[in-house]
């Protein structure tokens, strides 16, 4: 699996493993979580995507327990985590409403908590999870610069940002933003036309794609008439048969074909499924096939 180069020279794998469902697994023991990590590493998937809130603030700790059992793993992986969303949770009884907090104090404290939960000395990539309407961009930018300068964070990026949000934060920072993690799939193609992909390409900033299967809708709605999933299903099945893979691999290959450098964040608790994530690399995507799928996704040909 090839490596994706970020603006600061860091590298992440071409696909990432998302741990947001780790706490929901029937078996989230250290041994099974190590098996999940090993299944990723065997394919060259070295980038693991976290957020402080995942699993009601539990998933970072579960992953950290696995690293504690095998400390040598830290040298083989890249850890991505996010901050600024505050959930209503028994763990935060003072939180009255779900909200965002990009204050410097919160971001610094969140980083310290993530470092402690995961059990590492630094985070490879810290992302601001959602644009905060109350964001003081100058204060946040200064905080992020200081975190990088301290060595606690190697690089920073954003998630779910529009181009103007990226530009505002970047204007208040010395260090360059490394990525924008956005929703992107055959069922969510808006980033191709709303400026997110164009802006990322302009700034040589690879994209990380969350929900690359549309939250499961690509498969679950395949039998429902008049849905994009239903329109796509026959073509995906035919391509999957031709390439000796499943439809998931075709959908991932479609994302990774884009020259901006799209890193799909794959999530599954089933080790057998994880072992097949890299099947997408077996798919020979071409421009016309890409447009055939794009047309089916949108329900009409391009203008």
Secondary structure, DSSP 8 states (H G I E B T S, - for coil): --EEE-TTS-EEESEEEE-TTGGGSS---HHHHHHHHHHHHTTT--EEE--TTHHHHTHHHHHHHHHHHTGGGGGG-EEEEEE-EE--BTTBTT--S-EE---HHHHHHHHHHHHHHHT-S-BSEEEE-S--TT--HHHHHHHHHHHHHHTSBS-EEEES--HHHHHHHHTT-SS----EEEE-BTTB-GGGTSSHHHHHHHTT--EEEESTTGGGHHHHTTTSTTSHHHHHHHHHHHHHHHHTS-HHHHHHHHHHTSTTTEEEEE--S-HHHHTTGGGGGG----HHHHHHHHHHHHTS---
